[in-house]
């Protein structure tokens, strides 16, 4: 747990160097979103809270429907490599959670059981009480059942099973940078994962699901990707530069451990 806390501290400490923000007291969650730019709009358009909620909840609902119909997602944000054992393991866990909570997860997965913007053609009659958007009220009702939060936890694990900035940008359809990806991009995506898995739920006044025994899924070797170029990484104490040739075969876990160790020694 000390390692996890030190890693969180290291990541959060980087926020002061990322993205624009306004106001004297900018919330941490807002600053995490401000690390990213909407790829579909202007190059300066930041990610809004409701846009993120909408994208994640729609993806979660779609994943539940795919599990029910026994389909492996090959497109959209839910897609994963069926040859990746870690991804398959998480998908099987998601399926197990669905089977245990089908009475709750099956109804909420339907498109008509969403805001007015979703599933209009499938509604038999108008219901005035339906939320107009993915606002706080709708999201709190959505995540209130324990089974939904348990399923959601493993869904987020699936989205981030391949912690490659290029792949994550394609999945989420927003950008972490304007140029070549570097280790700061990894920090941003780790913060984004923490935001949507923990802060987003806590923001609704709910407790995020956390398994009794945390399982750490293996991360791929990011540095074999030609689109991933190692550059300088900024820390609160100093800059570190990693030579691509020397670290070509190193995993992200090893690089991350190195950074944590350097931060501790610098204190």
C-alpha positions in Angstrom: 0.0 0.0 0.0 2.9 2.4 0.7 4.1 1.9 -2.9 0.6 2.7 -4.2 0.4 5.8 -2.1 3.9 7.0 -3.1 3.0 6.5 -6.8 -0.2 8.5 -6.3 1.7 11.3 -4.6 4.2 11.3 -7.4 1.5 11.5 -10.1 -0.5 14.2 -8.4 2.6 16.3 -7.9 2.9 16.5 -11.7 -0.4 18.2 -12.1 1.1 21.7 -11.5 2.9 21.3 -14.8 0.0 20.1 -16.9 -2.6 22.0 -18.8 -4.4 25.3 -18.3 -6.6 26.0 -15.4 -8.3 29.0 -13.9 -9.4 30.2 -10.4 -7.5 30.4 -7.2 -8.6 27.0 -6.0 -8.9 24.6 -8.9 -10.1 21.1 -7.9 -7.8 18.2 -8.4 -10.4 16.4 -10.6 -10.8 19.4 -12.9 -7.0 19.6 -13.3 -6.9 16.0 -14.3 -9.4 16.6 -17.1 -7.5 19.7 -18.1 -4.5 17.4 -18.9 -6.5 16.3 -22.0 -7.8 17.8 -25.2 -10.9 16.8 -27.2 -9.7 15.2 -30.4 -13.0 15.8 -32.2 -13.2 19.5 -31.6 -10.8 22.4 -31.4 -7.2 21.6 -30.5 -7.8 23.7 -27.4 -11.1 22.2 -26.2 -10.7 20.6 -22.8 -12.6 17.6 -21.6 -15.8 18.3 -19.8 -17.1 16.3 -16.8 -20.4 15.3 -18.5 -18.7 14.4 -21.8 -16.5 11.9 -19.8 -19.4 10.5 -17.8 -21.4 10.0 -21.0 -18.6 8.2 -22.8 -17.7 5.9 -19.9 -21.3 5.0 -18.9 -22.4 4.3 -22.4 -19.3 2.1 -22.9 -20.1 0.3 -19.6 -23.7 -0.3 -20.7 -22.5 -1.6 -24.1 -20.1 -3.9 -22.4 -22.8 -5.4 -20.3 -25.0 -6.0 -23.4 -22.0 -7.6 -25.2 -21.5 -9.9 -22.2 -25.2 -10.9 -22.2 -25.1 -11.6 -26.0 -21.7 -13.4 -25.6 -19.9 -11.0 -28.0 -16.3 -10.1 -27.8 -16.0 -6.3 -28.4 -13.8 -5.6 -31.5 -14.6 -1.9 -32.0 -15.2 1.3 -30.0 -13.8 2.0 -26.6 -14.5 -1.5 -25.4 -12.3 -3.3 -27.9 -9.4 -5.4 -26.7 -6.9 -8.0 -28.1 -8.4 -11.5 -27.5 -4.8 -12.8 -27.5 -4.0 -10.7 -24.5 -4.3 -13.0 -21.5 -4.7 -10.1 -19.0 -7.6 -8.6 -21.1 -9.3 -12.0 -21.3 -8.9 -12.5 -17.6 -10.6 -9.2 -16.9 -13.4 -9.9 -19.4 -14.1 -13.2 -17.7 -14.2 -11.5 -14.4 -16.7 -9.0 -15.8 -18.8 -11.8 -17.1 -18.8 -13.5 -13.7 -19.9 -10.2 -12.0 -22.7 -9.9 -14.6 -24.0 -13.4 -13.9 -24.0 -12.7 -10.2 -25.8 -9.4 -10.6 -27.9 -10.0 -13.8 -31.1 -8.8 -12.1 -29.5 -5.4 -11.6 -27.1 -5.1 -14.6 -29.3 -6.4 -17.3 -32.0 -3.6 -16.9 -29.5 -0.8 -16.6 -27.6 -1.9 -19.6 -30.5 -1.2 -22.0 -30.2 2.1 -24.0 -33.7 3.2 -23.1 -32.8 3.1 -19.4 -30.6 6.1 -19.8 -31.1 9.9 -20.2 -33.5 11.3 -22.8 -30.7 11.5 -25.3 -30.4 7.7 -25.4 -32.8 5.1 -26.7 -35.5 7.4 -27.8 -36.9 5.0 -30.4 -37.2 2.2 -27.9 -39.3 4.0 -25.3 -43.0 3.1 -25.6 -44.1 6.3 -23.8 -42.8 9.6 -22.6 -41.6 9.7 -19.0 -41.2 13.1 -17.5 -38.9 11.8 -14.7 -36.2 10.7 -17.1 -33.0 12.7 -16.7 -32.2 15.0 -19.6 -28.5 14.2 -19.6 -25.7 12.4 -17.8 -26.0 14.8 -14.9 -25.1 14.2 -11.3 -28.6 12.9 -10.4 -28.6 10.3 -13.2 -25.1 9.1 -12.5 -25.7 8.8 -8.8 -28.8 6.6 -9.4 -26.8 4.6 -12.0 -23.9 3.8 -9.6 -25.8 3.4 -6.4 -26.3 -0.5 -6.7 -23.2 -2.2 -5.4 -23.2 -4.7 -8.3 -22.9 -1.8 -10.8 -19.9 -0.4 -9.0 -18.2 -3.8 -8.9 -18.8 -4.3 -12.6 -17.6 -0.8 -13.3 -14.3 -1.4 -11.5 -13.4 -4.3 -13.7 -14.7 -2.4 -16.8 -12.1 0.4 -16.1 -9.4 -2.3 -15.6 -10.3 -3.6 -19.1 -10.1 -0.1 -20.7 -6.6 0.4 -19.3 -5.3 -3.1 -19.7 -3.0 -1.9 -22.4 -1.4 1.2 -20.9 -0.2 2.6 -24.2 -0.9 6.4 -24.8 -1.5 5.9 -28.5 -4.1 3.2 -28.0 -5.8 5.0 -25.1 -6.1 8.2 -27.2 -7.8 6.2 -30.0 -10.1 4.5 -27.5 -11.2 7.6 -25.6 -11.0 9.9 -28.6 -9.1 12.7 -26.8 -5.5 13.5 -26.7 -2.9 13.7 -23.9 -0.4 15.8 -25.9 0.1 17.5 -29.2 3.3 15.7 -30.2 5.2 12.5 -29.7 4.1 10.6 -26.6 6.4 10.5 -23.6 6.4 9.4 -20.0 4.4 12.4 -19.0 1.6 11.0 -21.1 1.7 7.8 -19.0 1.4 9.9 -15.9 -1.7 11.6 -17.4 -3.4 8.4 -18.3 -2.7 6.9 -14.9 -4.3 10.0 -13.4 -7.2 9.7 -15.7 -7.7 6.1 -14.7 -7.7 7.1 -11.0 -10.2 9.9 -11.8 -12.8 7.7 -13.6 -12.4 4.7 -11.3 -12.3 6.6 -8.0 -12.8 10.4 -8.0 -15.8 10.3 -10.3 -17.6 7.9 -8.0 -16.6 9.7 -4.8 -17.8 13.0 -6.4 -21.3 11.4 -6.4 -21.1 10.7 -2.7 -20.6 7.0 -3.2 -17.8 4.6 -2.3 -15.9 3.1 -5.2 -15.7 -0.7 -5.3 -12.3 -2.2 -4.4 -11.6 -5.9 -4.4 -10.4 -7.4 -1.1 -7.2 -8.7 -2.7 -6.0 -6.3 -5.4 -4.9 -8.0 -8.5 -2.2 -6.3 -10.6 -2.5 -7.2 -14.2 0.7 -7.2 -16.2 1.5 -4.2 -18.4 2.8 -4.5 -21.9 6.2 -3.4 -23.1 5.3 0.1 -24.2 8.7 0.9 -25.7 8.4 -1.5 -28.5 5.8 0.7 -30.1 7.3 2.9 -32.8 4.8 5.7 -32.0 6.0 5.8 -28.4 9.2 7.9 -28.1 10.9 8.2 -24.8 11.7 11.8 -23.9 12.4 13.7 -20.7 10.1 13.1 -17.7 9.5 15.8 -15.3 9.4 15.2 -11.5 9.0 17.5 -8.6 12.8 17.3 -7.9 14.6 17.0 -11.2 14.3 15.8 -14.8 15.2 12.3 -15.9 16.1 11.3 -19.4 15.8 7.7 -20.5 17.9 6.5 -23.5 15.6 4.6 -25.8 18.2 2.0 -26.6 19.1 1.2 -23.0 15.5 0.8 -21.9 14.1 -0.7 -25.0 13.3 -4.0 -23.3 12.3 -2.6 -20.0 8.7 -2.8 -18.9 6.7 0.2 -17.7 6.6 -1.3 -14.2 10.5 -1.2 -14.1 10.6 2.4 -15.3 7.9 3.4 -12.8 9.8 1.7 -9.9 13.0 3.6 -11.0 11.1 6.9 -10.9 9.6 6.2 -7.4 13.1 5.2 -6.1 14.7 8.4 -7.4 11.9 10.6 -5.9 12.4 8.9 -2.5 16.2 9.3 -2.6 15.9 13.0 -3.6 13.9 13.8 -0.5 
